[in-house]
Amino acid sequence: MNVLIAGACEHTGRCLADFLADNTDHEIYAVIKNEELKGAFDHINEERIAIKPSDSLIAEMDAVVYAGGCDVKSNDRRVIDSVLNDTKTLIDASVRSGVKSFILLSAMGADDPQGSIEDYLYMKRVAEDYLKNSGINFTIIRAGEIAHKEPSGKVNLKENIHWIDDPTISCADLAKVISASLESDHVRNKTVELSSGDTPVEDAVQKI
């Protein structure tokens, strides 16, 4: 499966792209914002890294994952508007190009934006709604705080998480959920919430 990771200029996006390239049989492509970041990946060849992906490249993809803005938890309007515009542009291009599925990394709390990052969460909700109305098959993953920690291989993944012991999630565990989601119909056209937990990833995805 050809998979495009957009937003790979940020730590989370780079982590996801490298993990999927190194640990799955998928052909991973990455989207970055400048040439200097081409050497930042350990497991992706430079010919599979694009700064501005063309419709022809996107048309070769089976799935697109948008990870932009995951590391920018701020209310800076310029950042928020840029992330939202990039998200909409990529969704539109994916629809035009006939991509089979689109995975959007969102944020826990996007269903009820409030607090110090209310504007950021509202932007994520607008992006979610735009994707849902686009007509493309989608999966929306509202992740908890993405932490720099060792993966456990176990998660809390539900359509609505009512109780959270640990609201964080390691990047590698997030990548495992994305990998499982790419190959499962259980999360097709659904919005799920994700944090660390005690259920193996494959089982968690199958239970949705």
PyMOL commands that set and color helices and strands:
alter all, ss='L'
color gray80, all
select helices_A, chain A and resi 11-23+35-40+46-48+55-59+77-97+118-132+171-182+201-206
alter helices_A, ss='H'
color red, helices_A
select strands_A, chain A and resi 2-6+27-31+49-50+63-66+101-107+137-143+145-147+154-158+168-170+190-196+199-200
alter strands_A, ss='S'
color yellow, strands_A
deselect
rebuild
show_as cartoon
